[in-house]
């Protein structure tokens, strides 16, 4: 089942302390393409999922990985049935249960699901900060990210049958990766991402899927795109103009962009007008750099720029409403652009 262009989507974090309420909120606000939510509670972040695969690992708030002994050479992969794991994976069973019920009763609205996994580069950097040598951190980080991504895809595929499953590698560690002091080389980032993308790609014949990467800031988008992902999640203003020559072939090949057009680090108004102008100006800069204006809109989703776990419930509802309003505008403008081009 193909996803429609301009669909609203989100990153995952929500301002709730229990899984049932968070999932209900996610499905109610984005029924076509919901994201597996993460709670605001301690112990439920993506880094906590990583820690569950390493003996002696724990996470100190606000999300710093700590190891009892940094002299590790392997990871513990005792089970890839994520529903049997507690803690950071505890909400998956609730999400699957509610999605199955919705998929069966409201299948005309339901098109797919999205889930986040901590990406291999960010996982490697967390391990490096905990004292693991960089090369070993890359090997272990890639293995863990691969394992979680594939297992999560398989669980969601069983739940949603023919709908689209989008697995998005969350790579906050890649913000600023173009700086000369960044600890990972472009080739190392590319290799780590490619290994996870290739592992997920083996599942492509199981049903429609998207393999994505989310970086919540300025980064080396050329390297991210070159990894073979089919979706990039980009904050508006995230220096994508510098990768325009890579973005056009990406779109030509069917790639999609989730535009992080609703910011999570500044006050939000009650209307989408300013955000729409901001998104339009960003698109204009990309068109000026040689990117096809129709594909920018037609192969797109609209999203918040990050998670909403630090928001209040009413603020999160407002953010979702703004995403919806922008989504409507994107769909209308894409249709208008297509007509003006004579398609």
C-alpha positions as CSV (number, residue, x, y, z in Angstrom):
1,X,0.0,0.0,0.0
2,X,1.7,3.2,-1.2
3,X,2.0,6.3,1.1
4,X,0.4,9.4,-0.3
5,X,2.6,12.5,-0.7
6,X,2.4,15.2,1.9
7,X,1.3,12.9,4.7
8,X,1.9,14.2,8.3
9,X,4.4,12.2,10.4
10,X,6.4,12.7,13.6
11,X,9.6,11.7,15.3
12,X,8.2,9.7,18.2
13,X,8.6,11.4,21.6
14,X,5.3,12.3,23.4
15,X,4.5,13.9,26.7
16,X,3.0,10.9,28.4
17,X,4.1,8.5,31.2
18,X,2.2,5.4,30.1
19,X,2.3,3.5,26.8
20,X,-1.5,3.0,26.3
21,X,-2.2,6.8,26.4
22,X,0.8,7.6,24.2
23,X,-0.2,5.1,21.6
24,X,-3.8,6.2,21.6
25,X,-2.7,9.9,21.2
26,X,-0.4,8.9,18.3
27,X,-3.0,6.9,16.4
28,X,-5.7,9.6,17.0
29,X,-3.6,12.4,15.8
30,X,-1.9,10.7,12.8
31,X,-4.2,7.8,11.9
32,X,-2.7,7.3,8.4
33,X,0.9,7.0,9.2
34,X,1.5,6.8,13.0
35,X,4.9,6.7,14.7
36,X,5.8,4.3,17.5
37,X,5.8,6.7,20.4
38,X,8.4,7.1,23.1
39,X,7.5,8.3,26.6
40,X,8.8,11.2,28.5
41,X,9.6,8.8,31.4
42,X,13.2,7.9,32.1
43,X,14.3,4.6,30.7
44,X,12.3,4.7,27.5
45,X,14.7,6.4,25.0
46,X,16.4,4.9,22.0
47,X,19.7,4.9,23.9
48,X,18.1,2.7,26.5
49,X,17.3,0.1,23.8
50,X,21.0,0.1,22.9
51,X,22.0,-0.4,26.6
52,X,19.7,-3.5,26.9
53,X,22.0,-5.3,24.5
54,X,25.2,-4.7,26.4
55,X,26.2,-6.4,29.7
56,X,26.9,-3.9,32.4
57,X,25.5,-0.9,30.5
58,X,23.1,1.6,31.9
59,X,22.0,5.1,31.0
60,X,22.6,8.1,33.2
61,X,20.1,10.9,32.6
62,X,19.8,12.8,30.3
63,X,20.9,9.9,28.1
64,X,24.5,9.3,28.7
65,X,25.6,5.7,28.1
66,X,27.8,4.3,30.9
67,X,29.6,0.9,31.0
68,X,30.7,-1.1,34.0
69,X,33.7,-2.1,32.0
70,X,34.5,-0.4,28.7
71,X,36.7,-3.4,27.7
72,X,33.9,-5.1,25.8
73,X,34.3,-7.1,22.7
74,X,30.8,-8.3,21.9
75,X,27.2,-7.5,22.5
76,X,24.5,-9.7,24.1
77,X,21.8,-10.7,21.6
78,X,19.8,-13.3,23.5
79,X,16.5,-12.5,21.8
80,X,15.3,-10.6,18.8
81,X,11.6,-10.9,19.7
82,X,11.3,-7.3,21.0
83,X,7.9,-7.9,22.5
84,X,9.5,-10.2,25.1
85,X,11.9,-7.5,26.2
86,X,10.9,-5.2,29.0
87,X,12.0,-1.6,29.7
88,X,12.7,0.4,26.6
89,X,10.8,-2.0,24.3
90,X,7.8,-2.3,26.6
91,X,5.6,0.0,24.5
92,X,5.9,-2.0,21.3
93,X,3.3,-4.7,22.3
94,X,0.8,-1.9,23.1
95,X,1.5,-0.1,19.8
96,X,1.1,-3.4,17.9
97,X,-2.1,-4.3,19.7
98,X,-3.7,-0.9,19.0
99,X,-2.5,-0.7,15.4
100,X,-3.9,-4.2,14.7
101,X,-7.3,-3.2,16.0
102,X,-7.2,0.1,14.0
103,X,-5.9,-1.7,10.9
104,X,-8.8,-4.1,11.0
105,X,-11.5,-1.6,11.7
106,X,-10.3,1.5,9.9
107,X,-8.2,0.1,7.1
108,X,-9.4,2.8,4.7
109,X,-7.4,5.4,6.7
110,X,-4.4,3.3,7.6
111,X,-1.4,3.4,5.3
112,X,1.7,2.5,7.3
113,X,3.8,2.9,10.5
114,X,7.0,4.6,11.3
115,X,9.5,3.6,14.0
116,X,12.8,5.0,15.2
117,X,16.1,3.2,15.9
118,X,19.2,4.8,17.2
119,X,21.6,4.9,14.2
120,X,24.9,3.2,14.1
121,X,27.0,6.3,14.1
122,X,25.3,7.8,17.1
123,X,25.5,4.5,18.9
124,X,29.2,4.3,18.1
125,X,29.8,7.8,19.5
126,X,27.9,6.9,22.7
127,X,30.1,3.9,23.1
128,X,33.3,5.9,22.4
129,X,32.2,8.5,25.1
130,X,31.9,5.5,27.5
131,X,35.5,4.5,26.9
132,X,35.3,2.0,24.0
133,X,37.9,2.4,21.3
134,X,36.5,4.0,18.2
135,X,36.9,1.1,15.8
136,X,35.3,-1.4,18.2
137,X,32.6,1.1,19.0
138,X,31.7,1.3,15.3
139,X,31.6,-2.5,15.0
140,X,29.4,-2.9,18.1
141,X,27.2,0.1,17.4
142,X,26.5,-1.1,13.8
143,X,25.7,-4.6,15.1
144,X,23.3,-3.3,17.7
145,X,21.6,-0.9,15.3
146,X,21.3,-3.6,12.7
147,X,19.8,-6.1,15.1
148,X,17.2,-3.7,16.5
149,X,16.2,-2.3,13.1
150,X,15.6,-5.7,11.5
151,X,13.8,-7.1,14.5
152,X,11.6,-4.0,14.8
153,X,10.8,-4.2,11.1
154,X,9.8,-7.8,11.4
155,X,7.6,-7.2,14.4
156,X,5.8,-4.3,12.7
157,X,5.5,-6.2,9.3
158,X,3.7,-9.0,11.1
159,X,1.3,-6.5,12.6
160,X,0.4,-4.4,9.5
161,X,0.6,-7.0,6.7
162,X,0.6,-5.0,3.4
163,X,1.0,-1.5,4.8
164,X,4.2,0.4,4.6
165,X,6.8,0.0,7.4
166,X,9.2,2.9,7.7
167,X,12.3,2.2,9.9
168,X,14.2,5.5,10.5
169,X,17.7,5.6,11.9
170,X,17.9,8.4,14.4
171,X,21.3,10.1,14.1
172,X,21.6,13.1,16.4
173,X,25.2,12.3,16.8
174,X,25.8,13.3,13.1
175,X,24.8,17.0,13.7
176,X,27.9,19.0,12.9
177,X,29.6,16.0,11.1
178,X,31.1,18.4,8.5
179,X,33.3,20.0,11.1
180,X,37.0,19.1,10.7
181,X,37.2,18.0,14.4
182,X,34.3,15.5,14.0
183,X,35.6,12.1,15.3
184,X,34.2,10.0,12.5
185,X,35.4,10.1,8.9
186,X,32.8,10.3,6.1
187,X,33.8,6.8,5.0
188,X,33.2,5.4,8.5
189,X,29.8,7.0,8.7
190,X,28.9,5.8,5.2
191,X,30.0,2.2,5.9
192,X,28.1,2.0,9.2
193,X,24.9,3.3,7.6
194,X,25.2,1.1,4.6
195,X,25.5,-2.0,6.7
196,X,22.2,-1.3,8.5
197,X,20.5,-0.2,5.2
198,X,21.6,-3.4,3.5
199,X,20.4,-5.6,6.4
200,X,16.9,-3.9,6.2
201,X,17.0,-4.2,2.4
202,X,16.9,-8.0,2.8
203,X,13.3,-7.6,4.0
204,X,12.1,-5.6,1.1
205,X,10.3,-8.5,-0.5
206,X,8.2,-8.9,2.7
207,X,6.2,-5.8,1.8
208,X,6.4,-2.0,1.1
209,X,9.0,-0.3,3.3
210,X,11.0,2.9,3.7
211,X,14.5,3.0,5.2
212,X,15.2,6.4,6.6
213,X,17.7,8.6,8.5
214,X,16.8,11.5,10.8
215,X,19.4,14.1,11.6
216,X,18.0,17.0,13.7
217,X,20.4,19.6,12.4
218,X,23.2,20.5,10.0
219,X,25.1,17.5,8.7
220,X,26.8,15.9,5.8
221,X,23.7,15.0,3.9
222,X,25.6,13.8,0.9
223,X,27.0,10.9,2.9
224,X,23.6,10.1,4.4
225,X,22.0,10.1,1.0
226,X,24.8,7.9,-0.4
227,X,24.1,5.2,2.1
228,X,21.1,4.0,0.2
229,X,18.3,5.3,2.4
230,X,14.9,5.9,0.8
231,X,13.8,8.6,3.3
232,X,15.6,11.5,4.9
233,X,14.2,13.4,7.8
234,X,15.4,17.0,7.5
235,X,14.7,20.0,9.7
236,X,13.8,23.1,7.7
237,X,17.1,25.1,7.5
238,X,19.2,21.9,7.8
239,X,21.8,22.9,5.2
240,X,20.3,20.6,2.5
241,X,21.2,23.2,-0.1
242,X,24.8,22.1,0.0
243,X,23.8,18.6,-1.0
244,X,21.4,19.7,-3.8
245,X,23.4,17.8,-6.5
246,X,22.9,14.6,-4.4
247,X,19.3,15.4,-3.5
248,X,18.0,15.5,-7.1
249,X,19.2,12.0,-8.1
250,X,17.8,10.8,-4.7
251,X,14.4,12.2,-5.6
252,X,14.7,10.9,-9.2
253,X,15.2,7.4,-7.8
254,X,12.0,7.7,-5.7
255,X,13.5,8.9,-2.5
256,X,11.3,10.9,-0.1
257,X,11.9,13.8,2.4
258,X,10.2,14.3,5.7
259,X,10.4,18.1,6.2
260,X,10.8,19.0,9.9
261,X,8.7,22.1,9.4
262,X,7.3,22.5,12.9
263,X,10.2,23.3,15.2
264,X,10.4,21.9,18.7
265,X,12.9,24.4,20.1
266,X,11.0,27.7,19.8
267,X,7.5,29.0,20.6
268,X,4.8,27.9,18.2
269,X,1.9,30.1,17.1
270,X,-1.7,29.0,16.6
271,X,-1.5,29.1,12.8
272,X,0.8,27.6,10.2
273,X,1.4,30.8,8.2
274,X,4.9,31.7,9.4
275,X,6.0,28.0,9.2
276,X,4.6,27.7,5.7
277,X,6.5,30.8,4.5
278,X,9.7,29.3,6.1
279,X,9.2,26.0,4.4
280,X,8.5,27.8,1.1
281,X,11.7,29.8,1.4
282,X,13.7,26.7,2.1
283,X,12.2,25.0,-1.0
284,X,13.0,28.1,-3.1
285,X,16.7,27.9,-2.1
286,X,16.7,24.2,-3.1
287,X,15.0,25.0,-6.5
288,X,17.6,27.7,-7.0
289,X,20.3,25.0,-6.4
290,X,18.8,22.9,-9.2
291,X,16.2,20.6,-7.5
292,X,12.9,19.9,-9.2
293,X,10.1,21.9,-7.6
294,X,7.5,19.3,-8.2
295,X,9.4,16.3,-6.8
296,X,10.3,18.4,-3.7
297,X,6.6,18.5,-2.9
298,X,5.3,15.3,-4.4
299,X,7.8,13.0,-2.6
300,X,7.5,14.6,0.8
301,X,6.1,14.2,4.3
302,X,5.6,16.9,6.9
303,X,6.9,16.5,10.4
304,X,7.9,18.1,13.6
305,X,11.7,18.7,13.7
306,X,12.1,16.5,16.8
307,X,10.3,14.6,19.5
308,X,7.6,16.2,21.7
309,X,8.5,14.5,25.0
310,X,9.4,17.9,26.6
311,X,6.1,19.5,25.5
312,X,2.9,19.7,27.5
313,X,-0.1,17.7,26.1
314,X,-1.9,20.8,24.8
315,X,1.4,22.0,23.2
316,X,1.9,18.6,21.5
317,X,-1.7,18.7,20.2
318,X,-1.0,22.1,18.8
319,X,2.2,20.9,17.1
320,X,0.4,18.0,15.5
321,X,-2.4,20.4,14.3
322,X,0.3,22.6,12.7
323,X,1.8,19.6,11.0
324,X,-1.6,18.7,9.7
325,X,-2.3,22.2,8.4
326,X,1.1,22.3,6.6
327,X,0.4,18.8,5.2
328,X,-2.8,20.0,3.6
329,X,-0.9,23.0,2.0
330,X,1.8,20.7,0.7
331,X,-0.7,18.4,-1.0
332,X,-2.6,21.3,-2.5
333,X,0.6,23.0,-3.8
334,X,1.9,19.7,-5.2
335,X,-1.3,19.2,-7.1
336,X,-1.2,22.8,-8.4
337,X,2.5,22.4,-9.5
338,X,1.7,19.3,-11.4
339,X,-1.2,21.0,-13.2
340,X,1.0,24.0,-14.1
341,X,3.6,21.7,-15.5
342,X,0.9,20.0,-17.7
343,X,1.3,16.6,-16.0
